[in-house]
Amino acid sequence: MFLPIGDEPNPRGTPFFTYTLIAINVVVFVLISLPRMTQSADTADPAFQDYLDVVGDSLPPGTTEDQLLQGMSSYDLFVFHYGYRPVDPSLLTLVTSMFLHGGLWHLLGNMLFLWIYGDNVEHRLGGIAFVVWYLVTGAAATLFHAAFASDSPVPLVGASGAISGVLGFYFLWFPHNRVRVLIFLFFFIRVFMLPARVVLGFYIVFSNILPFLVAQGEGGGVAHGAHIGGFLAGLAVAFVIDRREILSRPAEYRDGSDRSSSPKTKGEAIAEAVNEGRFEQAAQMYFQIPAARARRRLPPDVSIALASWLAEKSHARAALTVYQRHLRDFPTGPGLAEAHAQAGLLQLHAFDEPTAAYQHLVDALDHDPSPALERRVRTALAEIAAVQKFPVRRLH
């Protein structure tokens, strides 16, 4: 058995919206689902005959009506109403299906994943946005599943599509996080710390993509297509959010776009201003250039110098933007260690985002920082380790 049981690092504070979603799922199961699971199906229910006609056709050949009735519960009819059936789609069931589960273990497995991975994504997105994208990626997961099973009358239920969306965000945004994994194999029981991308890659490839391809979209009771669709939706949204952050113009420099010269000429003027110590003028000119046209317009040393000045003058958002653009424009070459380190320090101290900071700080150590810079990075990593939910010896 391969079971994730925790992750690190984690943000400070309580992930209120993650816990609220967990609570809603548990309450729905305890108050609505569980009581109906112990009740026999009501043959007077208007949906009873429709259920027999529709679901009966999807059962193995030779299954009698008596056998079907013996296994039916009131919850089966409830799910028939409120689960998402691709053959009879509705906006209502697109939402309600996310909060229904097929049994206790189905619920517990989903809530465990949401508890492990939700807090970091919620902290990065913000609470309201987290809930919105949870629902949107959950809907996308269901529709992805339906695209490959459009004639299926079988109701789809579970939060796993939406949670897979959360995993997509996590996969892109927190590549250096580590996951505690319980491995149980006969008499061998041990907890390992594994890279998050290894764990999530195993989940999406071996637990979903391969079974989906082998079964040609039919998952034997598991909606692999929904898991894949949710994960891809989360990846796509996280990528767009990252791109918007890099392309955005900091508030203090939103005074109009540049129309006086070409980006190339302006880049030369910015470099000249930086070299002459006219940093404020350089910053004004830099952020006047449309971000999409400003790629690689500054030499690496100039962009680092400009970002460092902005950070020193407490223009934290502007400084972080320049460091992020530097990393986008120069994925190899000089300045990588400093750009990663300074971006991480800003995220840690100016924006209180320890998990996002951790990604940059680890990258900084991988790019041969100077001894002084390495000491600052390791001090920051120790700060992050000190505020974890669970004690850890070190985070890198």
C-alpha positions as CSV (number, residue, x, y, z in Angstrom):
1,M,0.0,0.0,0.0
2,F,1.2,3.5,-0.9
3,L,-0.5,6.2,1.2
4,P,0.4,9.9,1.5
5,I,-0.1,11.1,5.0
6,G,1.4,14.6,5.1
7,D,3.6,17.1,3.3
8,E,6.1,19.9,4.0
9,P,6.7,22.8,4.1
10,N,3.3,24.3,5.0
11,P,2.1,27.9,5.3
12,R,1.4,29.5,8.6
13,G,-2.1,29.7,9.9
14,T,-5.3,27.7,9.6
15,P,-6.6,26.8,6.1
16,F,-10.1,27.8,7.0
17,F,-11.7,27.2,3.5
18,T,-9.9,23.8,3.1
19,Y,-11.3,22.7,6.5
20,T,-14.7,24.1,5.6
21,L,-14.9,22.0,2.4
22,I,-13.8,18.9,4.4
23,A,-16.5,19.6,7.0
24,I,-19.2,20.1,4.3
25,N,-18.3,16.7,2.7
26,V,-18.3,15.0,6.1
27,V,-21.6,16.5,7.2
28,V,-23.3,15.6,3.9
29,F,-22.1,12.0,4.3
30,V,-23.1,11.7,7.9
31,L,-26.5,13.4,7.7
32,I,-27.6,12.6,4.2
33,S,-25.7,9.7,2.6
34,L,-25.1,7.4,5.5
35,P,-28.7,7.2,6.8
36,R,-29.9,6.4,3.2
37,M,-27.3,3.7,2.8
38,T,-29.0,1.7,5.6
39,Q,-32.6,2.2,4.2
40,S,-34.1,0.0,1.5
41,A,-35.1,1.7,-1.7
42,D,-38.7,3.0,-1.8
43,T,-40.5,1.3,-4.6
44,A,-43.1,4.1,-4.6
45,D,-40.3,6.7,-5.4
46,P,-41.1,8.1,-8.9
47,A,-37.5,7.5,-9.9
48,F,-37.6,3.8,-8.9
49,Q,-38.6,2.4,-12.3
50,D,-36.4,4.9,-14.1
51,Y,-33.5,3.6,-12.0
52,L,-34.3,0.0,-12.8
53,D,-34.5,0.7,-16.5
54,V,-31.4,2.8,-16.7
55,V,-29.0,1.3,-14.3
56,G,-30.2,-2.3,-14.9
57,D,-29.0,-2.0,-18.5
58,S,-25.4,-1.3,-17.3
59,L,-25.2,-4.3,-15.0
60,P,-23.6,-7.6,-16.1
61,P,-25.6,-9.9,-18.3
62,G,-27.8,-12.3,-16.4
63,T,-28.4,-10.0,-13.4
64,T,-32.0,-10.4,-12.4
65,E,-34.3,-7.7,-11.1
66,D,-34.5,-9.5,-7.7
67,Q,-30.7,-9.4,-7.4
68,L,-30.7,-5.8,-8.3
69,L,-33.4,-5.0,-5.7
70,Q,-31.5,-6.9,-2.9
71,G,-28.6,-4.6,-3.3
72,M,-30.5,-1.3,-3.7
73,S,-30.8,1.3,-1.0
74,S,-32.5,4.6,-0.6
75,Y,-29.1,6.2,-1.3
76,D,-28.9,4.6,-4.7
77,L,-32.1,6.5,-5.7
78,F,-30.7,9.7,-4.1
79,V,-27.5,9.4,-6.1
80,F,-29.6,8.8,-9.2
81,H,-31.2,12.2,-8.6
82,Y,-28.1,14.2,-7.5
83,G,-25.2,12.4,-9.1
84,Y,-24.0,13.5,-12.5
85,R,-25.2,11.3,-15.2
86,P,-23.5,12.0,-18.6
87,V,-26.5,10.8,-20.5
88,D,-28.7,13.3,-18.7
89,P,-26.5,16.2,-17.7
90,S,-27.6,19.2,-15.5
91,L,-26.0,22.2,-13.9
92,L,-27.4,21.2,-10.5
93,T,-25.8,17.7,-10.5
94,L,-22.6,19.1,-11.8
95,V,-22.3,20.7,-8.4
96,T,-24.1,18.3,-6.1
97,S,-22.1,15.3,-7.3
98,M,-18.9,16.8,-5.9
99,F,-20.3,16.4,-2.4
100,L,-21.6,12.9,-2.5
101,H,-19.5,9.8,-2.0
102,G,-19.9,6.1,-2.6
103,G,-18.9,5.0,0.9
104,L,-16.9,5.8,3.9
105,W,-13.5,4.8,2.4
106,H,-14.2,6.8,-0.7
107,L,-14.9,9.9,1.6
108,L,-11.9,9.3,3.8
109,G,-9.5,8.9,0.9
110,N,-10.7,12.1,-0.7
111,M,-10.6,14.1,2.5
112,L,-7.1,12.9,3.3
113,F,-5.8,14.2,0.0
114,L,-7.7,17.5,0.4
115,W,-6.2,17.9,3.9
116,I,-2.7,17.2,2.8
117,Y,-2.6,19.3,-0.4
118,G,-5.3,22.0,0.1
119,D,-3.6,24.3,2.6
120,N,-0.7,25.3,0.4
121,V,-2.9,25.9,-2.6
122,E,-5.5,27.9,-0.5
123,H,-2.7,30.0,0.9
124,R,-1.4,30.8,-2.5
125,L,-4.8,31.5,-4.1
126,G,-6.6,33.1,-1.1
127,G,-9.7,31.5,0.5
128,I,-12.5,32.6,-1.8
129,A,-10.5,32.0,-5.0
130,F,-9.5,28.6,-3.7
131,V,-13.2,27.6,-3.3
132,V,-14.1,29.1,-6.7
133,W,-11.3,27.2,-8.5
134,Y,-12.0,24.0,-6.5
135,L,-15.6,24.1,-7.9
136,V,-14.5,25.1,-11.4
137,T,-11.8,22.4,-11.7
138,G,-14.3,19.9,-10.2
139,A,-16.8,20.8,-12.9
140,A,-14.1,20.5,-15.6
141,A,-13.1,17.1,-14.2
142,T,-16.7,15.9,-14.5
143,L,-17.1,17.2,-18.0
144,F,-13.8,15.7,-19.1
145,H,-15.1,12.3,-17.8
146,A,-18.4,12.9,-19.6
147,A,-16.7,13.6,-22.9
148,F,-15.5,10.0,-23.0
149,A,-18.7,8.5,-21.5
150,S,-21.4,10.7,-23.0
151,D,-23.9,7.8,-23.2
152,S,-23.3,6.5,-19.7
153,P,-26.4,6.4,-17.4
154,V,-24.2,5.6,-14.3
155,P,-24.1,8.6,-11.8
156,L,-20.7,10.1,-11.1
157,V,-20.1,11.1,-7.5
158,G,-17.2,12.2,-5.4
159,A,-14.9,15.1,-4.6
160,S,-11.9,13.5,-6.3
161,G,-12.2,15.5,-9.5
162,A,-12.1,18.8,-7.7
163,I,-9.3,17.5,-5.4
164,S,-7.4,16.4,-8.6
165,G,-7.7,20.1,-9.6
166,V,-6.0,21.1,-6.3
167,L,-3.3,18.5,-7.1
168,G,-2.7,20.2,-10.5
169,F,-2.1,23.5,-8.8
170,Y,0.2,21.9,-6.2
171,F,2.2,20.0,-8.9
172,L,3.1,23.3,-10.7
173,W,3.5,25.6,-7.8
174,F,5.3,23.5,-5.2
175,P,7.8,21.2,-7.1
176,H,10.3,21.0,-4.2
177,N,7.8,20.1,-1.4
178,R,8.1,16.7,0.1
179,V,5.3,14.2,1.0
180,R,5.2,11.8,3.8
181,V,4.3,8.4,2.3
182,L,3.3,5.3,4.3
183,I,4.4,2.2,2.5
184,F,2.9,-1.0,3.8
185,L,3.9,-4.2,2.2
186,F,3.2,-7.4,4.2
187,F,5.4,-7.0,7.3
188,F,7.3,-4.0,5.9
189,I,5.8,-0.7,7.3
190,R,7.7,2.5,6.9
191,V,7.3,6.2,6.3
192,F,9.3,7.8,3.5
193,M,9.8,11.5,2.5
194,L,9.4,11.7,-1.3
195,P,9.4,14.6,-3.7
196,A,5.9,15.9,-4.2
197,R,6.2,15.7,-8.0
198,V,7.2,12.0,-7.7
199,V,4.1,11.2,-5.6
200,L,1.7,13.2,-7.7
201,G,3.3,12.0,-10.9
202,F,2.7,8.4,-9.7
203,Y,-0.9,9.3,-8.9
204,I,-1.7,10.8,-12.2
205,V,0.3,8.4,-14.5
206,F,0.1,5.0,-12.8
207,S,-3.2,5.4,-10.9
208,N,-5.1,7.2,-13.6
209,I,-3.7,7.7,-17.1
210,L,-2.6,4.1,-17.6
211,P,-5.9,2.5,-16.2
212,F,-7.8,5.1,-18.3
213,L,-6.0,4.0,-21.5
214,V,-6.2,0.3,-20.7
215,A,-9.9,0.5,-20.0
216,Q,-10.5,3.0,-22.9
217,G,-12.3,5.4,-20.6
218,E,-14.2,2.8,-18.5
219,G,-12.6,2.7,-15.0
220,G,-14.4,-0.2,-13.4
221,G,-16.1,2.0,-10.9
222,V,-13.3,4.6,-10.7
223,A,-13.7,7.7,-12.8
224,H,-10.1,8.0,-14.0
225,G,-11.1,10.5,-16.7
226,A,-12.4,12.8,-14.0
227,H,-9.1,12.6,-12.1
228,I,-7.2,13.4,-15.3
229,G,-9.5,16.2,-16.3
230,G,-9.3,17.9,-12.9
231,F,-5.6,17.6,-12.7
232,L,-5.1,19.1,-16.2
233,A,-7.6,21.9,-15.3
234,G,-5.6,22.7,-12.2
235,L,-2.3,22.8,-14.1
236,A,-3.8,25.1,-16.7
237,V,-5.2,27.6,-14.3
238,A,-2.0,27.6,-12.2
239,F,0.0,28.3,-15.3
240,V,-2.3,31.2,-16.4
241,I,-2.2,32.7,-12.9
242,D,1.7,32.5,-12.9
243,R,1.8,34.2,-16.3
244,R,-0.5,37.0,-15.2
245,E,1.6,37.6,-12.1
246,I,4.7,37.9,-14.2
247,L,3.1,40.1,-16.8
248,S,1.3,42.4,-14.3
249,R,2.5,45.9,-13.7
250,P,3.0,46.9,-10.0
251,A,0.5,49.5,-8.7
252,E,3.1,52.2,-8.1
253,Y,4.2,52.0,-11.8
254,R,0.8,51.9,-13.5
255,D,1.0,55.4,-15.0
256,G,0.5,54.4,-18.7
257,S,2.4,52.5,-21.3
258,D,5.4,53.5,-23.3
259,R,4.8,55.1,-26.7
260,S,8.1,57.0,-27.1
261,S,10.4,54.3,-28.4
262,S,10.8,50.7,-29.4
263,P,11.4,48.2,-26.6
264,K,15.0,47.6,-27.8
265,T,15.8,51.3,-27.6
266,K,14.1,51.6,-24.2
267,G,16.0,48.6,-23.0
268,E,19.3,50.4,-23.8
269,A,18.0,53.5,-22.0
270,I,17.1,51.5,-18.9
271,A,20.5,49.9,-18.8
272,E,22.2,53.3,-19.1
273,A,20.0,54.6,-16.3
274,V,20.8,51.7,-14.0
275,N,24.6,52.0,-14.8
276,E,24.4,55.7,-13.9
277,G,22.5,55.1,-10.7
278,R,19.1,56.6,-11.9
279,F,17.2,53.6,-10.6
280,E,13.8,55.3,-10.2
281,Q,13.8,56.5,-13.7
282,A,14.9,53.1,-14.9
283,A,12.1,51.4,-13.0
284,Q,9.6,53.8,-14.5
285,M,10.8,53.1,-18.0
286,Y,11.0,49.4,-17.4
287,F,7.4,49.0,-16.3
288,Q,6.1,51.2,-19.2
289,I,7.2,48.5,-21.6
290,P,4.4,46.0,-22.2
291,A,5.6,42.9,-20.3
292,A,5.0,40.6,-23.2
293,R,7.4,42.7,-25.3
294,A,10.0,43.2,-22.6
295,R,11.6,39.7,-22.7
296,R,15.4,39.7,-22.5
297,R,15.5,43.5,-23.1
298,L,17.8,44.0,-20.2
299,P,21.2,42.3,-19.7
300,P,21.1,39.8,-16.7
301,D,23.3,42.0,-14.5
302,V,21.1,45.0,-15.2
303,S,17.8,43.3,-14.3
304,I,19.3,41.9,-11.1
305,A,20.6,45.4,-10.1
306,L,17.2,46.9,-10.8
307,A,15.4,44.3,-8.8
308,S,17.8,44.6,-5.9
309,W,17.3,48.4,-5.8
310,L,13.5,48.0,-5.9
311,A,13.7,45.5,-3.0
312,E,16.0,47.9,-1.0
313,K,13.5,50.7,-1.5
314,S,10.6,48.5,-0.2
315,H,9.0,48.1,-3.6
316,A,8.5,44.4,-2.8
317,R,5.9,43.5,-5.5
318,A,7.9,45.3,-8.2
319,A,11.1,43.7,-7.1
320,L,9.6,40.2,-7.1
321,T,8.1,40.8,-10.6
322,V,11.6,41.8,-11.9
323,Y,13.2,38.7,-10.3
324,Q,10.5,36.4,-11.7
325,R,10.9,37.9,-15.2
326,H,14.6,37.5,-14.9
327,L,14.1,33.8,-14.1
328,R,11.7,33.5,-17.0
329,D,14.1,35.3,-19.5
330,F,17.4,33.7,-18.3
331,P,16.7,30.1,-17.2
332,T,20.4,29.5,-17.6
333,G,23.4,31.8,-17.1
334,P,24.5,34.3,-14.5
335,G,22.3,35.6,-11.7
336,L,20.2,32.6,-11.2
337,A,21.2,31.9,-7.6
338,E,20.7,35.5,-6.6
339,A,17.4,35.9,-8.4
340,H,16.0,32.7,-6.8
341,A,17.3,33.6,-3.4
342,Q,16.1,37.2,-3.4
343,A,12.7,36.2,-4.8
344,G,12.4,33.6,-2.0
345,L,13.4,36.1,0.7
346,L,10.8,38.5,-0.6
347,Q,8.1,35.9,-0.6
348,L,9.0,34.8,2.9
349,H,9.5,38.2,4.6
350,A,7.4,40.7,2.5
351,F,4.4,38.4,1.6
352,D,4.5,35.7,4.3
353,E,4.5,32.9,1.8
354,P,6.9,30.4,3.2
355,T,6.0,27.5,0.9
356,A,6.3,29.6,-2.2
357,A,9.6,31.0,-0.8
358,Y,10.9,27.5,-0.2
359,Q,10.7,26.6,-3.9
360,H,13.0,29.5,-4.8
361,L,15.4,29.0,-1.9
362,V,16.0,25.4,-2.8
363,D,16.6,26.4,-6.4
364,A,19.1,29.0,-5.2
365,L,21.2,26.3,-3.4
366,D,21.2,24.3,-6.7
367,H,22.9,27.2,-8.6
368,D,26.1,27.7,-6.7
369,P,25.4,30.7,-4.6
370,S,28.2,32.7,-3.0
371,P,29.0,31.8,0.6
372,A,27.3,34.9,2.0
373,L,24.2,34.3,-0.1
374,E,24.1,30.6,0.9
375,R,24.2,31.5,4.6
376,R,21.1,33.8,4.1
377,V,19.3,31.1,2.2
378,R,20.0,28.5,4.8
379,T,18.9,30.9,7.6
380,A,15.6,31.5,5.7
381,L,15.1,27.7,5.3
382,A,15.6,27.3,9.0
383,E,12.9,29.9,9.6
384,I,10.5,28.0,7.4
385,A,11.4,24.7,9.2
386,A,10.7,26.3,12.6
387,V,7.0,27.1,11.8
388,Q,6.0,23.8,10.3
389,K,2.9,21.9,11.6
390,F,5.1,18.9,12.3
391,P,8.7,19.1,13.7
392,V,11.3,18.4,11.0
393,R,15.0,18.2,11.2
394,R,15.6,20.2,8.0
395,L,13.8,21.2,4.9
396,H,16.8,20.9,2.5
